[in-house]
């Protein structure tokens, strides 16, 4: 399977509304059991749709030659302003989309609010862009799609004048992801622990 997938032609293109449903499916496959996935498809669709309507967003999709979505990467060149504007424009949509998850588990509300406001605990020394999420269909992982998405995203961020980028990811039980970022030129900048006790790594990529 992997050998055939390597030969497959992949195009990295800008995110459009037509991609949203397919991206949600890819995200759910890539991150089963993760918090955002637990909020359900409606919430994830709102999350990715938010990157369509903000001038600071950088959002790309990987398609095969038949137009099948294999992965996506989203982020913002102005993270703090992006999430503030997102809530001002679409707070009601996020509330509606997360209602089922909140009704199932009311305790999720506080974490949901923090997740929506979350901007990746930015390094304080530079005004870097935030890579919010990258997801690749598990059936296509290991074929270079993630690398193409990262490369395309960084190129667009640089074109927009940002001095660099940053991201956060789990520090434990996440060796493959951490190795992926290191191999692709990201540098481990610091480690910290979230309010929920998750140990996190913060990576930066500067030109």
C-alpha positions as CSV (number, residue, x, y, z in Angstrom):
1,X,0.0,0.0,0.0
2,X,2.7,2.5,1.0
3,X,4.7,1.9,-2.2
4,X,1.7,2.5,-4.4
5,X,0.8,5.6,-2.4
6,X,4.3,7.1,-2.9
7,X,3.7,7.0,-6.7
8,X,0.4,8.8,-6.4
9,X,0.4,12.4,-7.5
10,X,-0.5,14.8,-4.7
11,X,-1.5,18.4,-5.2
12,X,-1.5,20.9,-2.3
13,X,-4.2,23.5,-2.8
14,X,-5.9,26.2,-0.9
15,X,-8.8,25.1,1.4
16,X,-12.3,25.7,0.0
17,X,-15.8,25.1,1.3
18,X,-16.0,22.0,-0.9
19,X,-13.2,20.4,1.1
20,X,-14.8,20.7,4.6
21,X,-16.8,17.5,4.9
22,X,-13.8,15.4,3.6
23,X,-11.4,17.1,6.0
24,X,-13.6,16.3,8.9
25,X,-13.5,12.6,7.9
26,X,-9.7,12.7,7.6
27,X,-9.4,14.5,11.0
28,X,-11.6,11.9,12.7
29,X,-9.6,9.1,11.2
30,X,-6.3,10.7,12.1
31,X,-7.2,11.6,15.7
32,X,-9.6,9.1,17.2
33,X,-10.2,9.7,20.9
34,X,-8.7,13.2,20.9
35,X,-10.6,16.0,22.5
36,X,-11.6,17.9,19.3
37,X,-12.7,14.7,17.7
38,X,-14.8,13.9,20.7
39,X,-16.8,17.1,20.1
40,X,-18.1,15.6,16.9
41,X,-18.2,16.3,13.1
42,X,-20.3,19.4,13.4
43,X,-17.8,21.1,15.7
44,X,-14.9,20.1,13.5
45,X,-16.6,21.4,10.4
46,X,-17.0,24.8,12.2
47,X,-13.4,24.7,13.3
48,X,-12.1,24.2,9.7
49,X,-14.7,26.6,8.2
50,X,-13.3,29.3,10.4
51,X,-10.1,29.3,8.4
52,X,-12.0,30.2,5.2
53,X,-13.3,33.6,6.4
54,X,-10.3,35.2,8.1
55,X,-7.6,37.1,6.3
56,X,-4.9,35.9,8.7
57,X,-5.6,32.2,8.1
58,X,-3.4,29.9,6.1
59,X,-5.2,26.7,5.2
60,X,-4.1,24.1,2.7
61,X,-5.4,20.7,1.5
62,X,-3.7,17.7,-0.1
63,X,-5.6,16.1,-2.9
64,X,-4.8,13.1,-5.1
65,X,-5.2,13.2,-8.8
66,X,-8.9,12.3,-8.5
67,X,-9.6,15.1,-6.1
68,X,-9.7,12.9,-3.0
69,X,-8.7,14.8,0.2
70,X,-5.8,13.1,1.9
71,X,-4.8,15.7,4.4
72,X,-5.0,19.3,5.5
73,X,-3.0,21.9,7.5
74,X,-4.4,25.0,9.0
75,X,-3.0,27.9,11.0
76,X,-2.9,31.7,11.3
77,X,-0.3,34.5,10.9
78,X,-2.0,36.4,13.8
79,X,-3.2,33.7,16.2
80,X,-4.4,35.9,19.0
81,X,-6.5,38.1,16.7
82,X,-7.7,35.1,14.7
83,X,-9.3,33.3,17.6
84,X,-10.8,36.5,19.0
85,X,-12.4,37.3,15.7
86,X,-13.6,33.7,15.3
87,X,-15.6,33.9,18.6
88,X,-17.0,37.3,17.8
89,X,-18.3,36.1,14.4
90,X,-19.3,32.5,15.1
91,X,-19.7,31.9,18.8
92,X,-23.3,30.8,18.3
93,X,-22.3,28.2,15.7
94,X,-19.6,26.7,17.9
95,X,-22.1,26.6,20.8
96,X,-24.7,24.8,18.7
97,X,-22.1,22.4,17.2
98,X,-20.7,21.4,20.6
99,X,-24.1,21.0,22.3
100,X,-24.3,17.2,22.0
101,X,-20.9,16.8,23.6
102,X,-21.7,19.2,26.4
103,X,-25.0,17.5,27.1
104,X,-23.3,14.1,27.3
105,X,-20.6,15.5,29.6
106,X,-21.2,18.9,31.1
107,X,-17.7,18.9,32.6
108,X,-16.4,19.4,29.1
109,X,-17.6,23.0,28.9
110,X,-14.6,24.5,30.7
111,X,-12.1,22.7,28.5
112,X,-14.1,23.6,25.4
113,X,-13.9,27.3,26.2
114,X,-10.1,27.0,26.7
115,X,-9.8,25.0,23.5
116,X,-11.6,27.6,21.4
117,X,-9.6,30.4,23.0
118,X,-6.4,28.4,22.7
119,X,-3.6,30.0,20.6
120,X,-0.8,27.5,21.2
121,X,1.0,29.2,24.1
122,X,3.1,31.4,21.8
123,X,6.9,32.1,22.4
124,X,7.2,35.6,23.6
125,X,10.3,36.7,21.6
126,X,8.8,37.0,18.1
127,X,5.4,37.4,16.4
128,X,5.3,34.0,14.8
129,X,2.5,32.3,12.9
130,X,0.7,29.4,14.6
131,X,0.3,26.0,12.9
132,X,-3.0,24.9,14.6
133,X,-3.5,21.5,13.1
134,X,-2.2,19.1,10.5
135,X,-4.1,15.9,9.7
136,X,-3.2,13.1,7.2
137,X,-5.4,10.2,6.4
138,X,-3.8,7.2,8.3
139,X,-4.0,5.1,5.1
140,X,-1.6,7.7,3.5
141,X,0.7,8.4,6.4
142,X,4.4,7.7,5.7
143,X,4.1,8.7,2.0
144,X,5.3,12.3,2.2
145,X,1.9,14.0,2.3
146,X,2.6,15.6,5.7
147,X,5.9,16.9,4.5
148,X,4.3,18.5,1.4
149,X,1.6,20.1,3.5
150,X,4.2,21.5,6.0
151,X,6.4,22.8,3.2
152,X,3.5,24.5,1.5
153,X,2.2,26.0,4.7
154,X,5.6,27.4,5.7
155,X,6.1,28.9,2.2
156,X,2.8,30.7,2.4
157,X,3.5,32.0,5.9
158,X,6.9,33.3,4.8
159,X,5.3,34.9,1.8
160,X,3.0,36.8,4.1
161,X,6.0,38.3,6.0
162,X,6.1,36.3,9.3
163,X,9.5,35.9,10.9
164,X,8.8,32.3,11.7
165,X,6.2,29.8,13.0
166,X,5.4,27.7,16.1
167,X,3.3,24.8,17.1
168,X,2.6,22.6,20.2
169,X,2.1,18.9,20.4
170,X,2.0,16.2,23.1
171,X,5.4,15.4,24.6
172,X,4.5,11.9,25.8
173,X,3.2,8.8,23.8
174,X,3.7,10.9,20.7
175,X,7.1,9.9,19.4
176,X,6.2,9.6,15.7
177,X,4.7,13.1,15.6
178,X,7.6,14.7,17.5
179,X,10.1,12.9,15.2
180,X,8.1,14.2,12.2
181,X,8.5,17.8,13.2
182,X,12.2,17.4,14.0
183,X,12.9,15.7,10.7
184,X,11.2,18.6,8.9
185,X,13.3,21.3,10.5
186,X,11.3,22.3,13.5
187,X,13.3,23.0,16.7
188,X,12.2,22.1,20.2
189,X,11.9,25.5,21.9
190,X,10.4,24.5,25.3
191,X,8.3,22.1,27.3
192,X,5.4,22.8,29.6
193,X,2.3,21.3,31.2
194,X,-1.3,22.3,30.6
195,X,-4.0,22.8,33.2
196,X,-5.2,19.3,32.5
197,X,-1.7,17.9,33.3
198,X,-0.7,17.2,29.6
199,X,3.0,17.5,29.0
200,X,3.5,19.5,25.8
201,X,6.4,20.3,23.5
202,X,6.6,23.7,21.7
203,X,8.5,23.8,18.4
204,X,9.6,26.8,16.3
205,X,10.6,27.1,12.7
206,X,12.4,30.3,11.8
207,X,13.8,31.3,8.4
